[in-house]
Every structure is written in C-alpha cells, then in structure tokens.
C-alpha cells in the first residue's frame, strides 16, 4: 500500500460539465502522475508533477489540466467533459530514487461522461 | 515516439503449462517494469529490470531483459489459476529520451488459466 487515495471512486457526469478528480498521498513523494486506462490502449500518461506547482504534459494531455498546490494532493480537471474522456483514471507516485521510475498506483476513478 | 508492444494480447492456457509473454520496445532503454492487474483493480508492481541481462523471479513468474534486442519476457512456469490477470510491461519514457517523465505501457496481456 503506497498510501494513495483517489476521490471520487466513481462518477457519472454529463457532456460539457467540469469535473475534478483528486489524488492524495500520505508519504510526501515528490513525483505524482495521472494516467487513463482504456480498453485496447493500456495506460497512457496525461500529466505529471515533479513538485508543488511544477507540472508537465504527458502523451494525452489535451482537454485536461492539473494543479498541485500541496505535496500531498494532485488534482486533475476536465474543464468541459466529453464522452471520449470516459475512462478509468489512475494516479501514481514514484518513490524518489534517482534513475528509478517504479511507480505505485492508486485505486482508480471510473468516470462516465454521458 | 516510444512504442511498447506486447504479445500475445490474449492468452488462454491450462494449469501446469509453461508460457512466455513478450514485450518489445522501440528505443534504447534499460529500465523496464512489469505490472499485474486483476479485474476492476489497480496495478501491482511485479518486477523492476534495470540493466541488460537482468533476471528477476518471484514464484512461478520470471522476468528478463535484453536491452540489445529491446525485448523483455515474462515467463510463467507450471501455471496456476491464481495467476489469471492482465500483465503489463512499461518502459521508462523519460529515461529513454522520449521527453516526459513517466512510463509508456504496452496494451497488456489478458491471461486466463483454466483448470
């Protein structure tokens, strides 16, 4: 258990509404990540953070924004949700060893956009 | 762009048999990770392979890495039903020079082990 929680765990929303997903960690790790998982695609990196207020884009960042105002929280926002953003979203942390990117994943959030 | 390809994507096998899952990637890297995912669950880290020739074993699973061939394998020995899951390999994107820090995953191998 890497001390990662995600909220909400399940959400159904409508197209065009804003949605914010939260990732919370209790172990003070510097690096945090957001991935989405879709059938036939494995996991794909959306955004990541390497410290408070330090974030960068991943492979599939369009339509998503992130914020990290505290070490323990990494927020993923869909400004205007679309049906193509229906997915399972996983947050992950890296335990900080240089050159070593083993990541540990939260329980996931299942998001459905109608 | 880094590509990670797993095969097979689906595998049904009988208990007691041996089999191998293959993970090919498209750029130089000596950082490769294997994960397991049970249905509806999160990902669990299985193996971390950090150099050419690395071999790790845990129970009936053994993972290896050949960086020259850009190939990792996950070998299952005398399969049991409890090993049924989806297995993912992942390559370190940032370390391979792909830019963003993070992991690039294969599409996963859905493994079903039948009695």
Interface residues (C-beta under 8 A of the other chain):
Chain A: X31 X33 X40 X41 X42 X43 X44 X45 X48 X50 X56 X57 X58 X59 X90 X99 X100 X101 X102 X103 X104 X105 X106 X107 X108
Chain B: X4 X31 X33 X41 X42 X43 X45 X48 X50 X88 X90 X92 X93 X94 X95 X100 X101 X102 X103 X104 X105 X106 X107 X108
